[in-house]
Amino acid sequence: MPKWVVADRGYTSHRFREHIWGMGARPAIPPQRHEAPVACPDWIYTNRNRIERLWARLKEWRAVATRYEKTATSFAGVLCLAAALDWLKP
């Protein structure tokens, strides 16, 4: 179970936040510019960029981008392989 769910401003809604709280996680979603401020730790939200860049590099693999694998287990294996090779890449 994740401790935090990080998302863009596009996913800010009271219903979505309540759903995240119901799962036992904390939402790290900044409010829309016209909404009242909510508790959103800056250090968690700023690390979101690293995750987005990782997904962009992983999607360079055709098997990851199109999800050729039929089962979640084999897809997770391809993700692990792609991430390991990305980590080893100079």
PDB file of N, CA, C and O in Angstrom:
ATOM      1  N   MET A   1       0.845  -1.176   0.000  1.00  0.00           N
ATOM      2  CA  MET A   1       0.000   0.000   0.000  1.00  0.00           C
ATOM      3  C   MET A   1       0.891   1.240   0.000  1.00  0.00           C
ATOM      4  O   MET A   1       1.795   1.337   0.830  1.00  0.00           O
ATOM      5  N   PRO A   2       0.666   2.175  -0.891  1.00  0.00           N
ATOM      6  CA  PRO A   2       1.502   3.381  -0.924  1.00  0.00           C
ATOM      7  C   PRO A   2       1.186   4.300   0.244  1.00  0.00           C
ATOM      8  O   PRO A   2       0.059   4.343   0.739  1.00  0.00           O
ATOM      9  N   LYS A   3       2.207   5.035   0.674  1.00  0.00           N
ATOM     10  CA  LYS A   3       2.003   6.026   1.730  1.00  0.00           C
ATOM     11  C   LYS A   3       1.493   7.339   1.154  1.00  0.00           C
ATOM     12  O   LYS A   3       0.710   8.042   1.795  1.00  0.00           O
ATOM     13  N   TRP A   4       1.937   7.669  -0.056  1.00  0.00           N
ATOM     14  CA  TRP A   4       1.562   8.915  -0.721  1.00  0.00           C
ATOM     15  C   TRP A   4       1.080   8.618  -2.128  1.00  0.00           C
ATOM     16  O   TRP A   4       1.554   7.682  -2.771  1.00  0.00           O
ATOM     17  N   VAL A   5       0.142   9.413  -2.603  1.00  0.00           N
ATOM     18  CA  VAL A   5      -0.279   9.395  -3.998  1.00  0.00           C
ATOM     19  C   VAL A   5      -0.020  10.793  -4.533  1.00  0.00           C
ATOM     20  O   VAL A   5      -0.610  11.767  -4.066  1.00  0.00           O
ATOM     21  N   VAL A   6       0.866  10.882  -5.514  1.00  0.00           N
ATOM     22  CA  VAL A   6       1.274  12.166  -6.071  1.00  0.00           C
ATOM     23  C   VAL A   6       0.617  12.332  -7.434  1.00  0.00           C
ATOM     24  O   VAL A   6       0.651  11.416  -8.255  1.00  0.00           O
ATOM     25  N   ALA A   7       0.024  13.486  -7.677  1.00  0.00           N
ATOM     26  CA  ALA A   7      -0.646  13.736  -8.948  1.00  0.00           C
ATOM     27  C   ALA A   7      -0.575  15.219  -9.290  1.00  0.00           C
ATOM     28  O   ALA A   7      -0.191  16.049  -8.466  1.00  0.00           O
ATOM     29  N   ASP A   8      -0.953  15.525 -10.521  1.00  0.00           N
ATOM     30  CA  ASP A   8      -1.001  16.908 -11.001  1.00  0.00           C
ATOM     31  C   ASP A   8      -2.240  17.621 -10.496  1.00  0.00           C
ATOM     32  O   ASP A   8      -3.121  17.027  -9.875  1.00  0.00           O
ATOM     33  N   ARG A   9      -2.279  18.897 -10.778  1.00  0.00           N
ATOM     34  CA  ARG A   9      -3.458  19.687 -10.414  1.00  0.00           C
ATOM     35  C   ARG A   9      -4.717  19.215 -11.135  1.00  0.00           C
ATOM     36  O   ARG A   9      -5.830  19.450 -10.662  1.00  0.00           O
ATOM     37  N   GLY A  10      -4.548  18.557 -12.264  1.00  0.00           N
ATOM     38  CA  GLY A  10      -5.703  18.068 -13.013  1.00  0.00           C
ATOM     39  C   GLY A  10      -6.506  17.022 -12.256  1.00  0.00           C
ATOM     40  O   GLY A  10      -7.676  16.801 -12.571  1.00  0.00           O
ATOM     41  N   TYR A  11      -5.906  16.377 -11.270  1.00  0.00           N
ATOM     42  CA  TYR A  11      -6.584  15.338 -10.502  1.00  0.00           C
ATOM     43  C   TYR A  11      -7.091  15.838  -9.160  1.00  0.00           C
ATOM     44  O   TYR A  11      -7.490  15.037  -8.314  1.00  0.00           O
ATOM     45  N   THR A  12      -7.082  17.134  -8.953  1.00  0.00           N
ATOM     46  CA  THR A  12      -7.538  17.658  -7.677  1.00  0.00           C
ATOM     47  C   THR A  12      -9.064  17.730  -7.663  1.00  0.00           C
ATOM     48  O   THR A  12      -9.682  18.481  -8.416  1.00  0.00           O
ATOM     49  N   SER A  13      -9.625  16.947  -6.807  1.00  0.00           N
ATOM     50  CA  SER A  13     -11.062  16.999  -6.538  1.00  0.00           C
ATOM     51  C   SER A  13     -11.268  16.394  -5.156  1.00  0.00           C
ATOM     52  O   SER A  13     -10.499  15.541  -4.716  1.00  0.00           O
ATOM     53  N   HIS A  14     -12.292  16.839  -4.498  1.00  0.00           N
ATOM     54  CA  HIS A  14     -12.552  16.335  -3.149  1.00  0.00           C
ATOM     55  C   HIS A  14     -12.857  14.838  -3.173  1.00  0.00           C
ATOM     56  O   HIS A  14     -12.455  14.104  -2.271  1.00  0.00           O
ATOM     57  N   ARG A  15     -13.557  14.397  -4.190  1.00  0.00           N
ATOM     58  CA  ARG A  15     -13.913  12.987  -4.285  1.00  0.00           C
ATOM     59  C   ARG A  15     -12.670  12.111  -4.464  1.00  0.00           C
ATOM     60  O   ARG A  15     -12.548  11.054  -3.844  1.00  0.00           O
ATOM     61  N   PHE A  16     -11.749  12.566  -5.320  1.00  0.00           N
ATOM     62  CA  PHE A  16     -10.525  11.801  -5.548  1.00  0.00           C
ATOM     63  C   PHE A  16      -9.657  11.789  -4.290  1.00  0.00           C
ATOM     64  O   PHE A  16      -9.081  10.757  -3.947  1.00  0.00           O
ATOM     65  N   ARG A  17      -9.560  12.925  -3.605  1.00  0.00           N
ATOM     66  CA  ARG A  17      -8.794  12.974  -2.362  1.00  0.00           C
ATOM     67  C   ARG A  17      -9.392  12.043  -1.307  1.00  0.00           C
ATOM     68  O   ARG A  17      -8.657  11.352  -0.600  1.00  0.00           O
ATOM     69  N   GLU A  18     -10.713  12.023  -1.199  1.00  0.00           N
ATOM     70  CA  GLU A  18     -11.361  11.132  -0.239  1.00  0.00           C
ATOM     71  C   GLU A  18     -11.093   9.670  -0.577  1.00  0.00           C
ATOM     72  O   GLU A  18     -10.920   8.843   0.318  1.00  0.00           O
ATOM     73  N   HIS A  19     -11.060   9.354  -1.869  1.00  0.00           N
ATOM     74  CA  HIS A  19     -10.765   7.987  -2.295  1.00  0.00           C
ATOM     75  C   HIS A  19      -9.351   7.594  -1.868  1.00  0.00           C
ATOM     76  O   HIS A  19      -9.132   6.480  -1.392  1.00  0.00           O
ATOM     77  N   ILE A  20      -8.400   8.501  -2.037  1.00  0.00           N
ATOM     78  CA  ILE A  20      -7.013   8.223  -1.636  1.00  0.00           C
ATOM     79  C   ILE A  20      -6.926   8.031  -0.130  1.00  0.00           C
ATOM     80  O   ILE A  20      -6.273   7.099   0.340  1.00  0.00           O
ATOM     81  N   TRP A  21      -7.587   8.915   0.640  1.00  0.00           N
ATOM     82  CA  TRP A  21      -7.593   8.765   2.096  1.00  0.00           C
ATOM     83  C   TRP A  21      -8.234   7.437   2.487  1.00  0.00           C
ATOM     84  O   TRP A  21      -7.785   6.785   3.430  1.00  0.00           O
ATOM     85  N   GLY A  22      -9.279   7.034   1.769  1.00  0.00           N
ATOM     86  CA  GLY A  22      -9.953   5.764   2.055  1.00  0.00           C
ATOM     87  C   GLY A  22      -9.070   4.550   1.826  1.00  0.00           C
ATOM     88  O   GLY A  22      -9.259   3.519   2.471  1.00  0.00           O
ATOM     89  N   MET A  23      -8.103   4.656   0.912  1.00  0.00           N
ATOM     90  CA  MET A  23      -7.163   3.566   0.658  1.00  0.00           C
ATOM     91  C   MET A  23      -6.084   3.497   1.730  1.00  0.00           C
ATOM     92  O   MET A  23      -5.333   2.523   1.785  1.00  0.00           O
ATOM     93  N   GLY A  24      -5.996   4.514   2.580  1.00  0.00           N
ATOM     94  CA  GLY A  24      -4.971   4.535   3.615  1.00  0.00           C
ATOM     95  C   GLY A  24      -3.726   5.296   3.213  1.00  0.00           C
ATOM     96  O   GLY A  24      -2.710   5.219   3.903  1.00  0.00           O
ATOM     97  N   ALA A  25      -3.780   6.030   2.111  1.00  0.00           N
ATOM     98  CA  ALA A  25      -2.638   6.817   1.650  1.00  0.00           C
ATOM     99  C   ALA A  25      -2.945   8.301   1.837  1.00  0.00           C
ATOM    100  O   ALA A  25      -4.074   8.688   2.136  1.00  0.00           O
ATOM    101  N   ARG A  26      -1.920   9.112   1.655  1.00  0.00           N
ATOM    102  CA  ARG A  26      -2.094  10.561   1.767  1.00  0.00           C
ATOM    103  C   ARG A  26      -1.941  11.191   0.387  1.00  0.00           C
ATOM    104  O   ARG A  26      -0.985  10.866  -0.317  1.00  0.00           O
ATOM    105  N   PRO A  27      -2.831  12.064  -0.021  1.00  0.00           N
ATOM    106  CA  PRO A  27      -2.692  12.707  -1.329  1.00  0.00           C
ATOM    107  C   PRO A  27      -1.686  13.850  -1.284  1.00  0.00           C
ATOM    108  O   PRO A  27      -1.700  14.665  -0.362  1.00  0.00           O
ATOM    109  N   ALA A  28      -0.823  13.904  -2.277  1.00  0.00           N
ATOM    110  CA  ALA A  28       0.102  15.025  -2.462  1.00  0.00           C
ATOM    111  C   ALA A  28      -0.243  15.665  -3.793  1.00  0.00           C
ATOM    112  O   ALA A  28       0.492  15.546  -4.773  1.00  0.00           O
ATOM    113  N   ILE A  29      -1.377  16.346  -3.804  1.00  0.00           N
ATOM    114  CA  ILE A  29      -1.904  16.963  -5.015  1.00  0.00           C
ATOM    115  C   ILE A  29      -2.104  18.443  -4.721  1.00  0.00           C
ATOM    116  O   ILE A  29      -2.892  18.792  -3.843  1.00  0.00           O
ATOM    117  N   PRO A  30      -1.407  19.319  -5.437  1.00  0.00           N
ATOM    118  CA  PRO A  30      -1.604  20.744  -5.178  1.00  0.00           C
ATOM    119  C   PRO A  30      -2.995  21.185  -5.638  1.00  0.00           C
ATOM    120  O   PRO A  30      -3.550  20.608  -6.574  1.00  0.00           O
ATOM    121  N   PRO A  31      -3.558  22.198  -4.989  1.00  0.00           N
ATOM    122  CA  PRO A  31      -4.900  22.644  -5.385  1.00  0.00           C
ATOM    123  C   PRO A  31      -4.859  23.464  -6.675  1.00  0.00           C
ATOM    124  O   PRO A  31      -3.807  23.943  -7.098  1.00  0.00           O
ATOM    125  N   GLN A  32      -6.022  23.608  -7.276  1.00  0.00           N
ATOM    126  CA  GLN A  32      -6.141  24.509  -8.419  1.00  0.00           C
ATOM    127  C   GLN A  32      -5.841  25.920  -7.942  1.00  0.00           C
ATOM    128  O   GLN A  32      -5.911  26.202  -6.746  1.00  0.00           O
ATOM    129  N   ARG A  33      -5.510  26.798  -8.860  1.00  0.00           N
ATOM    130  CA  ARG A  33      -5.124  28.161  -8.475  1.00  0.00           C
ATOM    131  C   ARG A  33      -6.265  28.934  -7.816  1.00  0.00           C
ATOM    132  O   ARG A  33      -6.023  29.835  -7.012  1.00  0.00           O
ATOM    133  N   HIS A  34      -7.489  28.590  -8.148  1.00  0.00           N
ATOM    134  CA  HIS A  34      -8.638  29.308  -7.588  1.00  0.00           C
ATOM    135  C   HIS A  34      -9.193  28.644  -6.324  1.00  0.00           C
ATOM    136  O   HIS A  34     -10.165  29.138  -5.752  1.00  0.00           O
ATOM    137  N   GLU A  35      -8.594  27.534  -5.878  1.00  0.00           N
ATOM    138  CA  GLU A  35      -9.076  26.820  -4.692  1.00  0.00           C
ATOM    139  C   GLU A  35      -8.261  27.193  -3.459  1.00  0.00           C
ATOM    140  O   GLU A  35      -7.168  27.750  -3.558  1.00  0.00           O
ATOM    141  N   ALA A  36      -8.813  26.877  -2.318  1.00  0.00           N
ATOM    142  CA  ALA A  36      -8.108  27.120  -1.057  1.00  0.00           C
ATOM    143  C   ALA A  36      -6.910  26.177  -0.954  1.00  0.00           C
ATOM    144  O   ALA A  36      -6.968  25.054  -1.455  1.00  0.00           O
ATOM    145  N   PRO A  37      -5.835  26.613  -0.316  1.00  0.00           N
ATOM    146  CA  PRO A  37      -4.657  25.745  -0.197  1.00  0.00           C
ATOM    147  C   PRO A  37      -4.934  24.519   0.663  1.00  0.00           C
ATOM    148  O   PRO A  37      -5.712  24.569   1.615  1.00  0.00           O
ATOM    149  N   VAL A  38      -4.280  23.421   0.307  1.00  0.00           N
ATOM    150  CA  VAL A  38      -4.362  22.181   1.071  1.00  0.00           C
ATOM    151  C   VAL A  38      -2.941  21.745   1.421  1.00  0.00           C
ATOM    152  O   VAL A  38      -1.971  22.217   0.828  1.00  0.00           O
ATOM    153  N   ALA A  39      -2.836  20.850   2.379  1.00  0.00           N
ATOM    154  CA  ALA A  39      -1.522  20.361   2.782  1.00  0.00           C
ATOM    155  C   ALA A  39      -0.940  19.496   1.670  1.00  0.00           C
ATOM    156  O   ALA A  39      -1.458  18.420   1.370  1.00  0.00           O
ATOM    157  N   CYS A  40       0.129  19.971   1.070  1.00  0.00           N
ATOM    158  CA  CYS A  40       0.809  19.250  -0.001  1.00  0.00           C
ATOM    159  C   CYS A  40       2.305  19.469   0.175  1.00  0.00           C
ATOM    160  O   CYS A  40       2.805  20.547  -0.147  1.00  0.00           O
ATOM    161  N   PRO A  41       3.030  18.478   0.677  1.00  0.00           N
ATOM    162  CA  PRO A  41       4.466  18.663   0.911  1.00  0.00           C
ATOM    163  C   PRO A  41       5.213  18.959  -0.385  1.00  0.00           C
ATOM    164  O   PRO A  41       5.090  18.218  -1.360  1.00  0.00           O
ATOM    165  N   ASP A  42       5.973  20.026  -0.393  1.00  0.00           N
ATOM    166  CA  ASP A  42       6.708  20.420  -1.594  1.00  0.00           C
ATOM    167  C   ASP A  42       7.739  19.385  -1.997  1.00  0.00           C
ATOM    168  O   ASP A  42       7.920  19.135  -3.188  1.00  0.00           O
ATOM    169  N   TRP A  43       8.427  18.772  -1.030  1.00  0.00           N
ATOM    170  CA  TRP A  43       9.500  17.844  -1.361  1.00  0.00           C
ATOM    171  C   TRP A  43       8.985  16.601  -2.056  1.00  0.00           C
ATOM    172  O   TRP A  43       9.696  16.018  -2.874  1.00  0.00           O
ATOM    173  N   ILE A  44       7.766  16.178  -1.752  1.00  0.00           N
ATOM    174  CA  ILE A  44       7.200  15.005  -2.425  1.00  0.00           C
ATOM    175  C   ILE A  44       6.746  15.379  -3.827  1.00  0.00           C
ATOM    176  O   ILE A  44       6.993  14.642  -4.782  1.00  0.00           O
ATOM    177  N   TYR A  45       6.092  16.504  -3.950  1.00  0.00           N
ATOM    178  CA  TYR A  45       5.573  16.897  -5.258  1.00  0.00           C
ATOM    179  C   TYR A  45       6.707  17.207  -6.233  1.00  0.00           C
ATOM    180  O   TYR A  45       6.589  16.902  -7.420  1.00  0.00           O
ATOM    181  N   THR A  46       7.796  17.803  -5.764  1.00  0.00           N
ATOM    182  CA  THR A  46       8.895  18.133  -6.677  1.00  0.00           C
ATOM    183  C   THR A  46       9.624  16.874  -7.151  1.00  0.00           C
ATOM    184  O   THR A  46      10.209  16.888  -8.234  1.00  0.00           O
ATOM    185  N   ASN A  47       9.608  15.801  -6.385  1.00  0.00           N
ATOM    186  CA  ASN A  47      10.225  14.549  -6.837  1.00  0.00           C
ATOM    187  C   ASN A  47       9.396  13.847  -7.905  1.00  0.00           C
ATOM    188  O   ASN A  47       9.860  12.883  -8.514  1.00  0.00           O
ATOM    189  N   ARG A  48       8.182  14.315  -8.136  1.00  0.00           N
ATOM    190  CA  ARG A  48       7.318  13.740  -9.168  1.00  0.00           C
ATOM    191  C   ARG A  48       7.982  13.844 -10.543  1.00  0.00           C
ATOM    192  O   ARG A  48       7.787  12.975 -11.393  1.00  0.00           O
ATOM    193  N   ASN A  49       8.754  14.887 -10.760  1.00  0.00           N
ATOM    194  CA  ASN A  49       9.425  15.082 -12.042  1.00  0.00           C
ATOM    195  C   ASN A  49      10.390  13.935 -12.337  1.00  0.00           C
ATOM    196  O   ASN A  49      10.512  13.518 -13.489  1.00  0.00           O
ATOM    197  N   ARG A  50      11.064  13.431 -11.337  1.00  0.00           N
ATOM    198  CA  ARG A  50      11.977  12.299 -11.540  1.00  0.00           C
ATOM    199  C   ARG A  50      11.225  11.069 -12.030  1.00  0.00           C
ATOM    200  O   ARG A  50      11.692  10.354 -12.917  1.00  0.00           O
ATOM    201  N   ILE A  51      10.072  10.833 -11.451  1.00  0.00           N
ATOM    202  CA  ILE A  51       9.268   9.665 -11.850  1.00  0.00           C
ATOM    203  C   ILE A  51       8.781   9.829 -13.288  1.00  0.00           C
ATOM    204  O   ILE A  51       8.804   8.875 -14.064  1.00  0.00           O
ATOM    205  N   GLU A  52       8.344  11.025 -13.641  1.00  0.00           N
ATOM    206  CA  GLU A  52       7.872  11.254 -15.012  1.00  0.00           C
ATOM    207  C   GLU A  52       8.999  11.060 -16.020  1.00  0.00           C
ATOM    208  O   GLU A  52       8.773  10.503 -17.094  1.00  0.00           O
ATOM    209  N   ARG A  53      10.204  11.508 -15.692  1.00  0.00           N
ATOM    210  CA  ARG A  53      11.338  11.316 -16.606  1.00  0.00           C
ATOM    211  C   ARG A  53      11.689   9.840 -16.721  1.00  0.00           C
ATOM    212  O   ARG A  53      12.045   9.375 -17.804  1.00  0.00           O
ATOM    213  N   LEU A  54      11.593   9.086 -15.609  1.00  0.00           N
ATOM    214  CA  LEU A  54      11.853   7.645 -15.663  1.00  0.00           C
ATOM    215  C   LEU A  54      10.846   6.962 -16.579  1.00  0.00           C
ATOM    216  O   LEU A  54      11.236   6.148 -17.416  1.00  0.00           O
ATOM    217  N   TRP A  55       9.572   7.270 -16.441  1.00  0.00           N
ATOM    218  CA  TRP A  55       8.559   6.659 -17.305  1.00  0.00           C
ATOM    219  C   TRP A  55       8.794   7.017 -18.766  1.00  0.00           C
ATOM    220  O   TRP A  55       8.573   6.188 -19.649  1.00  0.00           O
ATOM    221  N   ALA A  56       9.236   8.235 -19.028  1.00  0.00           N
ATOM    222  CA  ALA A  56       9.527   8.626 -20.416  1.00  0.00           C
ATOM    223  C   ALA A  56      10.661   7.777 -20.979  1.00  0.00           C
ATOM    224  O   ALA A  56      10.605   7.363 -22.137  1.00  0.00           O
ATOM    225  N   ARG A  57      11.692   7.512 -20.173  1.00  0.00           N
ATOM    226  CA  ARG A  57      12.797   6.663 -20.644  1.00  0.00           C
ATOM    227  C   ARG A  57      12.347   5.212 -20.799  1.00  0.00           C
ATOM    228  O   ARG A  57      12.759   4.535 -21.741  1.00  0.00           O
ATOM    229  N   LEU A  58      11.509   4.730 -19.887  1.00  0.00           N
ATOM    230  CA  LEU A  58      11.043   3.349 -19.990  1.00  0.00           C
ATOM    231  C   LEU A  58      10.135   3.144 -21.190  1.00  0.00           C
ATOM    232  O   LEU A  58      10.107   2.060 -21.773  1.00  0.00           O
ATOM    233  N   LYS A  59       9.395   4.175 -21.561  1.00  0.00           N
ATOM    234  CA  LYS A  59       8.491   4.040 -22.707  1.00  0.00           C
ATOM    235  C   LYS A  59       9.230   4.028 -24.037  1.00  0.00           C
ATOM    236  O   LYS A  59       8.623   3.801 -25.084  1.00  0.00           O
ATOM    237  N   GLU A  60      10.548   4.273 -24.002  1.00  0.00           N
ATOM    238  CA  GLU A  60      11.335   4.109 -25.218  1.00  0.00           C
ATOM    239  C   GLU A  60      11.388   2.639 -25.614  1.00  0.00           C
ATOM    240  O   GLU A  60      11.602   2.313 -26.782  1.00  0.00           O
ATOM    241  N   TRP A  61      11.195   1.760 -24.649  1.00  0.00           N
ATOM    242  CA  TRP A  61      11.096   0.335 -24.931  1.00  0.00           C
ATOM    243  C   TRP A  61       9.706   0.077 -25.506  1.00  0.00           C
ATOM    244  O   TRP A  61       8.698   0.425 -24.891  1.00  0.00           O
ATOM    245  N   ARG A  62       9.662  -0.514 -26.644  1.00  0.00           N
ATOM    246  CA  ARG A  62       8.375  -0.738 -27.298  1.00  0.00           C
ATOM    247  C   ARG A  62       7.474  -1.662 -26.485  1.00  0.00           C
ATOM    248  O   ARG A  62       6.258  -1.475 -26.453  1.00  0.00           O
ATOM    249  N   ALA A  63       8.064  -2.654 -25.831  1.00  0.00           N
ATOM    250  CA  ALA A  63       7.272  -3.597 -25.040  1.00  0.00           C
ATOM    251  C   ALA A  63       6.626  -2.915 -23.841  1.00  0.00           C
ATOM    252  O   ALA A  63       5.553  -3.326 -23.399  1.00  0.00           O
ATOM    253  N   VAL A  64       7.266  -1.881 -23.313  1.00  0.00           N
ATOM    254  CA  VAL A  64       6.686  -1.151 -22.182  1.00  0.00           C
ATOM    255  C   VAL A  64       5.605  -0.201 -22.682  1.00  0.00           C
ATOM    256  O   VAL A  64       4.534  -0.103 -22.083  1.00  0.00           O
ATOM    257  N   ALA A  65       5.883   0.490 -23.768  1.00  0.00           N
ATOM    258  CA  ALA A  65       4.948   1.497 -24.272  1.00  0.00           C
ATOM    259  C   ALA A  65       3.646   0.870 -24.760  1.00  0.00           C
ATOM    260  O   ALA A  65       2.573   1.438 -24.558  1.00  0.00           O
ATOM    261  N   THR A  66       3.728  -0.288 -25.397  1.00  0.00           N
ATOM    262  CA  THR A  66       2.522  -0.899 -25.965  1.00  0.00           C
ATOM    263  C   THR A  66       1.965  -2.022 -25.113  1.00  0.00           C
ATOM    264  O   THR A  66       0.876  -2.529 -25.381  1.00  0.00           O
ATOM    265  N   ARG A  67       2.709  -2.414 -24.083  1.00  0.00           N
ATOM    266  CA  ARG A  67       2.319  -3.486 -23.170  1.00  0.00           C
ATOM    267  C   ARG A  67       1.931  -4.763 -23.921  1.00  0.00           C
ATOM    268  O   ARG A  67       0.774  -5.183 -23.933  1.00  0.00           O
ATOM    269  N   TYR A  68       2.950  -5.357 -24.544  1.00  0.00           N
ATOM    270  CA  TYR A  68       2.748  -6.608 -25.266  1.00  0.00           C
ATOM    271  C   TYR A  68       2.393  -7.766 -24.341  1.00  0.00           C
ATOM    272  O   TYR A  68       1.624  -8.649 -24.722  1.00  0.00           O
ATOM    273  N   GLU A  69       2.941  -7.772 -23.143  1.00  0.00           N
ATOM    274  CA  GLU A  69       2.741  -8.891 -22.229  1.00  0.00           C
ATOM    275  C   GLU A  69       1.295  -8.948 -21.776  1.00  0.00           C
ATOM    276  O   GLU A  69       0.673  -7.917 -21.521  1.00  0.00           O
ATOM    277  N   LYS A  70       0.772 -10.139 -21.679  1.00  0.00           N
ATOM    278  CA  LYS A  70      -0.638 -10.287 -21.329  1.00  0.00           C
ATOM    279  C   LYS A  70      -0.887 -10.351 -19.831  1.00  0.00           C
ATOM    280  O   LYS A  70      -1.981 -10.016 -19.376  1.00  0.00           O
ATOM    281  N   THR A  71       0.101 -10.774 -19.057  1.00  0.00           N
ATOM    282  CA  THR A  71      -0.100 -10.880 -17.624  1.00  0.00           C
ATOM    283  C   THR A  71       0.664  -9.771 -16.903  1.00  0.00           C
ATOM    284  O   THR A  71       1.656  -9.244 -17.407  1.00  0.00           O
ATOM    285  N   ALA A  72       0.185  -9.440 -15.730  1.00  0.00           N
ATOM    286  CA  ALA A  72       0.834  -8.394 -14.930  1.00  0.00           C
ATOM    287  C   ALA A  72       2.231  -8.822 -14.503  1.00  0.00           C
ATOM    288  O   ALA A  72       3.131  -7.990 -14.391  1.00  0.00           O
ATOM    289  N   THR A  73       2.413 -10.119 -14.264  1.00  0.00           N
ATOM    290  CA  THR A  73       3.719 -10.613 -13.836  1.00  0.00           C
ATOM    291  C   THR A  73       4.762 -10.441 -14.934  1.00  0.00           C
ATOM    292  O   THR A  73       5.873  -9.985 -14.667  1.00  0.00           O
ATOM    293  N   SER A  74       4.415 -10.798 -16.156  1.00  0.00           N
ATOM    294  CA  SER A  74       5.391 -10.667 -17.239  1.00  0.00           C
ATOM    295  C   SER A  74       5.636  -9.187 -17.580  1.00  0.00           C
ATOM    296  O   SER A  74       6.748  -8.823 -17.962  1.00  0.00           O
ATOM    297  N   PHE A  75       4.623  -8.342 -17.447  1.00  0.00           N
ATOM    298  CA  PHE A  75       4.815  -6.911 -17.677  1.00  0.00           C
ATOM    299  C   PHE A  75       5.735  -6.324 -16.611  1.00  0.00           C
ATOM    300  O   PHE A  75       6.591  -5.496 -16.921  1.00  0.00           O
ATOM    301  N   ALA A  76       5.567  -6.746 -15.358  1.00  0.00           N
ATOM    302  CA  ALA A  76       6.451  -6.280 -14.290  1.00  0.00           C
ATOM    303  C   ALA A  76       7.886  -6.742 -14.551  1.00  0.00           C
ATOM    304  O   ALA A  76       8.833  -6.021 -14.237  1.00  0.00           O
ATOM    305  N   GLY A  77       8.051  -7.927 -15.116  1.00  0.00           N
ATOM    306  CA  GLY A  77       9.386  -8.401 -15.461  1.00  0.00           C
ATOM    307  C   GLY A  77      10.045  -7.537 -16.517  1.00  0.00           C
ATOM    308  O   GLY A  77      11.229  -7.215 -16.410  1.00  0.00           O
ATOM    309  N   VAL A  78       9.285  -7.156 -17.542  1.00  0.00           N
ATOM    310  CA  VAL A  78       9.824  -6.277 -18.584  1.00  0.00           C
ATOM    311  C   VAL A  78      10.157  -4.906 -18.000  1.00  0.00           C
ATOM    312  O   VAL A  78      11.167  -4.305 -18.366  1.00  0.00           O
ATOM    313  N   LEU A  79       9.312  -4.409 -17.091  1.00  0.00           N
ATOM    314  CA  LEU A  79       9.604  -3.128 -16.445  1.00  0.00           C
ATOM    315  C   LEU A  79      10.897  -3.198 -15.646  1.00  0.00           C
ATOM    316  O   LEU A  79      11.717  -2.282 -15.706  1.00  0.00           O
ATOM    317  N   CYS A  80      11.081  -4.275 -14.902  1.00  0.00           N
ATOM    318  CA  CYS A  80      12.308  -4.435 -14.112  1.00  0.00           C
ATOM    319  C   CYS A  80      13.530  -4.527 -15.017  1.00  0.00           C
ATOM    320  O   CYS A  80      14.567  -3.934 -14.720  1.00  0.00           O
ATOM    321  N   LEU A  81      13.419  -5.259 -16.105  1.00  0.00           N
ATOM    322  CA  LEU A  81      14.529  -5.381 -17.043  1.00  0.00           C
ATOM    323  C   LEU A  81      14.866  -4.021 -17.659  1.00  0.00           C
ATOM    324  O   LEU A  81      16.034  -3.639 -17.727  1.00  0.00           O
ATOM    325  N   ALA A  82      13.849  -3.302 -18.101  1.00  0.00           N
ATOM    326  CA  ALA A  82      14.076  -1.984 -18.701  1.00  0.00           C
ATOM    327  C   ALA A  82      14.674  -1.016 -17.701  1.00  0.00           C
ATOM    328  O   ALA A  82      15.573  -0.249 -18.044  1.00  0.00           O
ATOM    329  N   ALA A  83      14.185  -1.039 -16.461  1.00  0.00           N
ATOM    330  CA  ALA A  83      14.714  -0.140 -15.430  1.00  0.00           C
ATOM    331  C   ALA A  83      16.165  -0.492 -15.104  1.00  0.00           C
ATOM    332  O   ALA A  83      16.989   0.404 -14.921  1.00  0.00           O
ATOM    333  N   ALA A  84      16.487  -1.772 -15.028  1.00  0.00           N
ATOM    334  CA  ALA A  84      17.864  -2.181 -14.734  1.00  0.00           C
ATOM    335  C   ALA A  84      18.806  -1.758 -15.854  1.00  0.00           C
ATOM    336  O   ALA A  84      19.899  -1.257 -15.591  1.00  0.00           O
ATOM    337  N   LEU A  85      18.389  -1.956 -17.093  1.00  0.00           N
ATOM    338  CA  LEU A  85      19.242  -1.553 -18.207  1.00  0.00           C
ATOM    339  C   LEU A  85      19.363  -0.031 -18.299  1.00  0.00           C
ATOM    340  O   LEU A  85      20.408   0.487 -18.692  1.00  0.00           O
ATOM    341  N   ASP A  86      18.300   0.680 -17.938  1.00  0.00           N
ATOM    342  CA  ASP A  86      18.377   2.143 -17.919  1.00  0.00           C
ATOM    343  C   ASP A  86      19.345   2.599 -16.823  1.00  0.00           C
ATOM    344  O   ASP A  86      20.085   3.564 -17.013  1.00  0.00           O
ATOM    345  N   TRP A  87      19.342   1.928 -15.710  1.00  0.00           N
ATOM    346  CA  TRP A  87      20.239   2.272 -14.614  1.00  0.00           C
ATOM    347  C   TRP A  87      21.693   1.989 -14.987  1.00  0.00           C
ATOM    348  O   TRP A  87      22.590   2.731 -14.586  1.00  0.00           O
ATOM    349  N   LEU A  88      21.935   0.910 -15.760  1.00  0.00           N
ATOM    350  CA  LEU A  88      23.287   0.550 -16.147  1.00  0.00           C
ATOM    351  C   LEU A  88      23.812   1.366 -17.338  1.00  0.00           C
ATOM    352  O   LEU A  88      25.016   1.402 -17.588  1.00  0.00           O
ATOM    353  N   LYS A  89      22.906   2.015 -18.063  1.00  0.00           N
ATOM    354  CA  LYS A  89      23.297   2.785 -19.243  1.00  0.00           C
ATOM    355  C   LYS A  89      24.205   3.948 -18.843  1.00  0.00           C
ATOM    356  O   LYS A  89      23.908   4.678 -17.897  1.00  0.00           O
ATOM    357  N   PRO A  90      25.319   4.117 -19.571  1.00  0.00           N
ATOM    358  CA  PRO A  90      26.241   5.212 -19.198  1.00  0.00           C
ATOM    359  C   PRO A  90      25.680   6.593 -19.442  1.00  0.00           C
ATOM    360  O   PRO A  90      26.352   7.588 -19.172  1.00  0.00           O
TER     361      PRO A  90
END
